[in-house]
Amino acid sequence: MTYELVIRNGTVVDGSGLARYRADVGVIGDKIAKIGRITEKGHEEIDAEGHVVTPGFIDGHTHMDAQINWDPLGTSSCWHGITSVVMGNCGFTLAPARATERELVVRNLERAEDISAEAMAAGIDWNWETYPEYLQALEKMPKGINYGGYVGHSALRTWAMGERAFEEAASEADMRIMADELRASLQAGALGFTTSRTFNHQTSDDRPVASRIATWDEVATLVRVMGREGAGIFEIAGEDVGRDPEKQKDYYGRLENLAVETGCPITFGVASGRFPKGEHRVMLDLLDRTAARGGRMFGQAHAREFNVVLSFKTQIPFDGLPEWKELRTWPLDEQKRALQDPAMLDKLLAAAEDGAWTKGVGAEARKPDYDWIRVMDGPMPPYKTVAQVATERGVSPAQCMIDLAVESDFEQFFLQPIANGDQDVVLEIMKHPHCITTFSDSGAHVSQLMDSSIQTHVLGYWTRERQAFTLEEAVRGLTLLPSTAWGFHDRGLLREGLKADICVFDPDTVGPAMPAVAQDLPGGATRLTQKSVGMKATVVNGSTLTLDQEHTGNLPGEVLLGPLAG
Ligand SMILES: [Zn+2]
């Protein structure tokens, strides 16, 4: 037997949660051909001595829809062992979209997900209108990793209603058009249907995205279409019920009943506030109760705080203040000079201490709480707060942020947590049997968040440093659990005959690297990127994609199709 690839001398952690064992892994074509002692030499060999060999990680919550048009690799996810992603979450997709209405679809994505409209204009070659045509276009695009997609409600609504999608309830005729396109999408391979009902999803002109105009009846009707087809997952960015028991009961009751009635798996993010008061338990109870009644529902856990990543090269909380606004448009060296000019600095500091703050939407920077903003001096916690470092330095917190920024030539990052403030609560959510850790939002919030690293954070922080999981449990959570939930049944385990999506990493060092700021979007817009450490290799469909964080040149990714695709 001639193996195209042999991963030799590693320790296999196979994704099932079973104990690790020493074995070689041999690949022929795009499949795992043998796990055991391999004496033949492979055409290509990876020496995994001192490393573990696991299935590739699967990220169920991304917004790679725009990015895949200009970045086939799926950075930064591919640097963290991610070999498959699900995109099209929260109602946002680039299909269906009529040629004349593309700007309406883009309007939905631009602010809600912080993806530059200029980048989308420059980087997307729109050669589709319907969702099935989009999937064909996706097949043809070069891909480093595997991509599956939902069809998004905001796009569907715009398809049926044009400009009215942002203003009106759907008529019966509108509903028929949406239902028909949803059915066609599922039959072509869409993984399901997604929507958003949260205040956080607004357009750049401060209006709700299209899906937020829909009544609950409209949403339920579309989920019932999937129920009748017997296929499709429903993902929702939910209503802002907060801690109001009446609103919780009403909204969660509707979700529970819809899951039980339709049989469709329903999924959404489970998180808590900065100061949790049990709101996550209400959601965990909902998952348990739905399961007990025969419905399928799973929560999507994050792995740490939802951190807005702040830096002078991207965004800081002061950006919206009138005194700061103009300065922040200047080149960085001019900003630096201004920040070192005492008269100017006094004015800026006064505003930063006591300014006219506007409300941050979604992952936009917001009014600083200096006891919460952390000085990011490494890729994993613990961190000191700005307030702590300011006290050590004997300056005000705003002065401290400015000093650290200027001293580092604006390289200094700060983290501003906006949710998931208590890490014990985060762990409780991650460990819940109906939750999966998978909330990177990768491809979205490109200059605001950097959570493509939550998988390596699970391995480095929760598994190695906190020992909250065994390595076997952690790997299972990043592989078999999501592959089962999203129906990727030929992935998510290391087994002979399954697709060869594989990670090779050093469990003693694996973790995120520091984030960085890149100007590599089409048109030159800024985004945050992040690599990892300890990740020696990723293999996708039998081909090595990255070796020591460098792309090999291979583009072996595939489109992951839902169960109705022929
Ligand atoms: Zn999302």
Boltz pocket constraint, residues with backbone or C-beta under 6 A from the ligand:
constraints:
  - pocket:
      binder: B
      contacts: [[A, 61], [A, 62], [A, 63], [A, 89], [A, 90], [A, 237], [A, 441]]
      max_distance: 6.0
